[in-house]
């Protein structure tokens, strides 16, 4: 009987140890936030086609460089 209890105790300790390492090996909070942000960016970019992105980028370039005579085009 004592041997059976000892085997059960060792098996239980192994199972509890495996559970603890699985929980800590999971994704951290920062990693979850980073992945969520990447997904949001991908969804935002999916709304616009390439021509709209090019138009937006050209307008930003004009605003950034168009009013400063020291910057050449």
C-alpha positions in Angstrom: 0.0 0.0 0.0 2.8 2.4 0.8 4.4 1.8 -2.5 1.2 2.6 -4.3 0.9 5.8 -2.4 4.5 6.7 -3.2 4.0 6.1 -6.9 0.8 8.2 -6.9 2.5 11.0 -5.0 5.4 11.0 -7.5 3.0 10.9 -10.5 1.0 13.8 -9.0 4.2 15.9 -8.5 5.2 15.3 -12.1 1.8 16.4 -13.4 1.8 19.5 -11.2 5.3 20.4 -12.3 4.4 20.1 -16.0 1.4 22.3 -15.5 3.4 25.0 -13.8 6.0 25.1 -16.6 3.3 25.2 -19.3 1.7 28.2 -17.7 5.0 30.2 -17.5 6.1 29.2 -20.9 3.0 30.8 -22.5 2.8 34.2 -24.1 3.5 37.2 -21.9 1.3 40.3 -21.7 3.7 42.5 -23.7 3.8 39.9 -26.5 0.0 39.7 -26.6 -0.2 43.5 -26.8 2.4 43.6 -29.6 0.6 40.9 -31.6 -2.8 42.7 -31.1 -1.2 45.9 -32.4 0.2 44.2 -35.5 -3.2 42.7 -36.2 -4.9 46.1 -35.9 -2.3 47.6 -38.3 -2.9 44.9 -40.8 -6.6 45.4 -40.6 -6.2 49.1 -41.1 -3.9 48.6 -44.1 -6.3 46.1 -45.6 -8.9 48.9 -45.9 -6.8 50.9 -48.3 -5.6 49.8 -51.7 -2.2 50.6 -53.1 -3.3 53.7 -55.0 -4.8 55.3 -51.8 -1.6 54.6 -49.9 0.5 56.1 -52.6 -1.7 59.2 -52.7 -1.5 59.6 -48.9 2.3 59.2 -48.9 2.7 61.7 -51.7 0.6 64.3 -49.8 2.6 63.7 -46.6 5.8 64.2 -48.6 4.5 67.5 -50.1 3.6 68.7 -46.6 6.9 67.7 -45.1 9.1 69.0 -47.9 7.0 71.5 -49.9 7.2 74.4 -47.5 10.9 74.3 -46.6 13.1 75.8 -49.3 16.2 74.3 -47.7 15.1 70.8 -48.6 15.5 69.9 -52.3 13.0 67.7 -54.0 
